[in-house]
């Protein structure tokens, strides 16, 4: 019987210890919560004064101005680079074409030198024809330049420039009677109209 009473007392002591531990933990939690509340209140008490707020805003504005000036300088430098590149592209746009024309110029020089001692005009004419053929072939193949305009073509005001008109019997529509100056197209774009005499139906 005494043993059972001792056990009951031990259980009661253990329960008492657990209760005290819970009370201590609860007290610590409350203390931590109170401390956090105090720190928050202290931070709120340390809120910036109007003067400090103004200084902070002025600093922020100054930083934004500096960033804006930097961006403006970057844009200005970019614009200048683009303008320079465009000017260079325009200035040297024909460099490739002029380089290709140098061969024809050299051939003309050689033909002129040979013409000084030539006794046969036909050989000079043949040399010029060869230079012309090579030049035309190069412009057609490499640059898409093509000549047009020949007698009998139908007159097209978008491609031909009529320098005169002649009424003729048997002509059903306006046709090219004579070509005074060939026209040229760069690919599909007319860069020089052909100057022609036009035959028109007789009224």
C-alpha positions in Angstrom: 0.0 0.0 0.0 2.8 2.4 0.9 4.4 1.5 -2.5 1.3 2.5 -4.4 1.1 5.8 -2.5 4.8 6.5 -3.3 4.1 5.9 -7.0 1.1 8.2 -7.0 3.3 10.9 -5.4 5.9 10.4 -8.0 3.3 10.8 -10.8 2.0 13.9 -9.2 5.5 15.4 -9.0 6.1 14.6 -12.6 2.8 16.3 -13.6 3.8 19.3 -11.5 7.2 19.5 -13.2 5.6 19.4 -16.7 3.1 22.1 -15.7 5.9 24.3 -14.5 7.8 23.7 -17.7 4.8 24.7 -19.8 4.3 27.8 -17.7 8.0 28.8 -18.2 7.7 28.2 -22.0 4.5 30.2 -22.2 6.1 33.0 -20.3 9.1 33.0 -22.6 6.9 33.2 -25.6 5.0 36.1 -24.2 8.3 37.8 -23.4 9.5 37.3 -27.0 6.3 38.6 -28.4 6.4 41.7 -26.1 10.0 42.3 -27.1 9.1 42.2 -30.8 6.3 44.6 -30.2 8.7 46.9 -28.4 11.2 46.8 -31.2 8.5 47.6 -33.8 7.3 50.5 -31.7 10.9 51.7 -31.4 11.3 51.6 -35.2 8.1 53.5 -35.7 9.3 56.0 -33.1 12.5 56.4 -35.2 10.5 57.2 -38.4 12.2 59.7 -40.7 11.7 63.4 -40.1 10.3 65.6 -43.0 13.8 66.9 -43.6 15.3 63.4 -43.9 12.5 62.4 -46.3 13.3 65.5 -48.4 17.0 64.7 -48.5 16.3 61.0 -49.5 14.0 62.2 -52.3 16.5 64.7 -53.5 19.2 62.0 -53.6 16.8 59.7 -55.5 16.0 62.5 -58.0 19.7 63.2 -58.5 20.4 59.5 -59.2 17.5 59.4 -61.7 18.9 62.5 -63.5 22.3 60.9 -63.8 20.8 57.8 -65.3 18.7 59.8 -67.7 21.8 61.8 -68.9 23.7 58.6 -69.3 20.9 57.1 -71.4 20.7 60.3 -73.5 24.4 60.2 -74.1 24.2 56.5 -75.2 21.4 57.3 -77.6 23.3 60.2 -79.1 26.4 58.1 -79.6 24.3 55.4 -81.2 22.6 57.9 -83.6 26.0 59.3 -84.6 27.4 55.8 -85.3 24.4 55.0 -87.4 24.7 58.3 -89.4 28.4 57.6 -89.9 27.8 54.1 -91.1 25.1 55.4 -93.5 27.4 58.1 -94.9 30.1 55.5 -95.5 27.6 53.1 -97.1 26.5 55.9 -99.5 30.1 57.1 -100.2 31.4 53.6 -101.0 28.2 52.0 -102.4 29.6 52.0 -106.0 33.1 50.8 -105.0 32.4 47.2 -106.2 31.0 48.4 -109.6 33.9 50.8 -110.1 36.3 48.1 -109.4 34.7 45.9 -112.0 34.8 48.7 -114.6 38.6 49.1 -114.2 39.2 46.0 -116.4 37.2 47.7 -119.2 39.1 50.9 -118.8 42.4 49.0 -119.0 41.2 47.3 -122.2 40.2 50.7 -123.7 43.7 52.0 -122.8 45.3 49.1 -124.6 43.1 49.5 -127.6 44.0 53.2 -127.9 47.7 52.4 -127.6 47.3 49.7 -130.3 45.4 52.1 -132.6 48.4 54.4 -132.8 50.3 51.9 -135.0 47.3 50.1 -136.4 46.9 50.1 -140.2 43.6 48.2 -140.2 40.6 50.0 -138.9 38.7 46.7 -138.7 41.1 45.4 -136.0 40.4 48.5 -133.9 36.7 48.1 -134.3 36.9 44.4 -133.4 38.8 45.3 -130.2 36.2 47.9 -129.2 33.4 45.4 -129.9 35.1 42.9 -127.6 35.4 45.4 -124.8 31.8 46.4 -125.2 30.6 42.8 -125.2 32.6 42.0 -122.0 31.4 45.2 -120.3 27.7 44.5 -121.1 28.1 40.8 -120.1 29.6 41.8 -116.7 26.9 44.4 -116.0 24.1 41.9 -116.9 25.5 38.9 -115.0 26.8 40.7 -111.9 24.5 43.7 -111.5 21.3 42.8 -113.3 21.6 45.7 -115.7 19.8 45.0 -119.0 19.4 47.1 -122.2 16.0 47.2 -124.0 14.3 48.9 -126.9 14.3 47.7 -130.5 12.4 48.5 -133.7 9.0 46.8 -133.8 8.4 46.7 -130.0 5.0 47.8 -128.8 5.2 51.4 -127.5 5.0 51.4 -123.7 5.0 54.9 -122.0 6.4 53.4 -118.8 9.5 52.2 -120.6 9.7 54.4 -123.7 10.0 58.1 -124.2 8.6 59.2 -127.5 10.6 62.0 -129.2 8.3 62.0 -132.2 5.3 60.3 -133.9 4.8 59.3 -137.4 1.4 58.2 -138.9 1.7 55.1 -141.1 -0.7 53.0 -143.1 -1.2 49.4 -141.8 -0.1 50.1 -138.3 -2.7 48.8 -135.8 -1.1 50.1 -132.6 1.7 52.4 -131.5 5.0 50.7 -132.2 8.7 51.6 -132.0 9.8 52.8 -135.4 13.3 53.8 -134.5 15.5 53.7 -131.4 17.6 56.8 -130.8 18.8 55.8 -127.4 18.5 52.4 -125.7 16.8 52.1 -122.4 18.2 50.3 -119.4 16.6 48.4 -116.5 18.3 47.5 -113.2 16.6 44.2 -112.6 12.9 45.2 -112.9 13.3 48.9 -112.4 13.7 51.3 -115.3 16.7 53.5 -114.7 16.7 55.1 -118.2 13.8 55.3 -120.6 14.5 54.4 -124.2 14.2 57.4 -126.5 12.2 56.3 -129.6 10.3 57.4 -132.7 6.8 56.0 -132.6 4.6 54.8 -135.5 0.9 55.4 -134.9 -2.1 54.3 -137.0 -3.1 56.7 -139.7 -6.4 58.4 -139.0 
